[in-house]
Structure formats: structure tokens, C-alpha cells
């Protein structure tokens, strides 16, 4: 049975989608931008955007009692692969050495003028799986 997740602690969606969908023991988190959920504004630098994205992902995961440690697969979208090292550092620090599988690709544009976007697939904590 599909469950829609919308987190009041994450920025509002920019289109007709939810923050995440849960099906069975998996959570599929939509592409997440570095938008501050309080101000609704996109952070300026790639580092600020990446840090905000990780906070936004944590907020969405927390809606089902999960953390970044539950992540199975991440996809990172960058408008410039020259930013790979900066994003990689912030991303890596957020996972504390326990990393999910990952892809990283360069794209021509991202919504709202963002320079980085990250989506995740996570497994629900065992206590939530029926």
C-alpha cells in the first residue's frame, strides 16, 4: 500500500509531487533542493545548497522515524561537475562513513536555479515494517 509523505519541516514542493512515497519497506524521496524551509529561499553557494539539502533529507526521513543511515541509494544532480568535490565533502560528512550506493550526473539545469539536487531511496526502520 502506497503512503504519501509530506514533511512540514522541509520546503514546500515546487510542483505536483510529494516529498516522498513509501511502499512496503522502501521510501522514495523526491529530488530535494537547497531551499531553506523557513524562508522558502534557495541558498546561494553550492556548499550552502548541499548542506541544506542534507538537512531537508533528514527532515523528510524523520517523518517515518528514519535517518540518513537508512539510505540505500542516492542520486546527485549537479549543473557543473566542477562542484563535485565540494558537494562530495558535505554529502560524505552527513553520512558519517556509512554510505549508500550512489550516482552523480551533470545536468544542464535544475529547478529554481539550483546547482545541486539529491534524491534518495531508503529502507524503513525495522520497527516500522509490518
N, C-alpha and C positions, 0 to 999 in steps of 0.2 A: 504494500500500500504506500503510495507516494504522500509525503508530507512536505509542505512548503515552509521554509524558514525565512522570516524577516526579523532582523535584529534592530531594536531601537538604538543600540549602541554603535551602529555602523551607518555610514552615509546612505541617504535615500538612493534608490536605483535611478539611473538616468534614462530608463526606458521601461518597456513592458516585460520585466523579469523580476525574479525574487533573488534574495541574497544566496539562497541555497535550496536544494531539494534533497530530501532523504528518501531512500528506497532500500528496504531491507536493512543491511548493516553498513551501507555506504552513504556518504554525504558528498554531494557535488556542489562545490561553491563556485558561483559565477565569477567571471573576471572582475577583479577588485582594483580600484584606482586609489591613488594617494590623496583622497579628499578627506578633509577634516569633518567628522560627523557633526560637530557643534557649529562651525562657521559655514559649512557647505562649500568651502573653497578648496581648490586644488593647491596642494603645497607647491612651492616654487622649484626647488632643485631636485635633481634625480635622487639624491640621498634622502631628502625630506619626504619625497613621494614614496620611496621604498620603505622607509621606516613607518610611515603612516599606513601603507598597505599591510604591513605585518601586524600592526595594531588592529586594523579593521578585520583582518582574517581571524585574529584571536577573538575579537568580539563576536563574530559570526559563529565560530566554533563553540564558544562558551554557551550559546543558546541551547546546545544539546549536551552540555557537560563535557565537551571535548577540548583538546588543546592542540597546539601545533604538533605535538608528539603523536597524534592520531593521523597525521597526514600520510597518505600513501603515494601521491603523485602530484607534482606541481608543474605548471606550465607558466613560463615567464615570457612576456612580450615586451620587447624594447624597440623604441624608434631609432636607436643608434647602438649598435653592438660595442661601440667605444665606451659605453656606460656599464659594460658587463662586470668589470672588476668592482666598481662602486656598489652596484646592486648585489653582487655575489657576497660581498663582505657583510652587508646589513642582513641579507637573507640568511647566510650561514650562521651569524651570531644569534638570530632569532630561534634557530632550531637546536642550539646548544649541542651540536655534534651528532644529533640523531636525525639524519636527513632522509626525506622521501626520495623516490625516483623523480627525475626532473627533465624537462626540455626547456630550451631557451631559444627563441627565434627573434629575428629582426623583422619589424613590420613598418609599413610606410607611415601610418598614422594610427593614433588611438583616440578614443572619445575624450572630449573636453580639453584637448590639447595636452593630455598626459604623455609622459615619456616612458612610463613603465606600467604594466598591468600584470597581475598574477592571479591565476585560478588554481584551485586545489580540489583533489578528491581525497576524502578522509574516511576512516573507518570509525564507526561509533564506538564509544567505550563499551566494554563488555557488559557493564551494569545496565545499559540501555537496550541491549539486544534481547529480544523476546525469544 
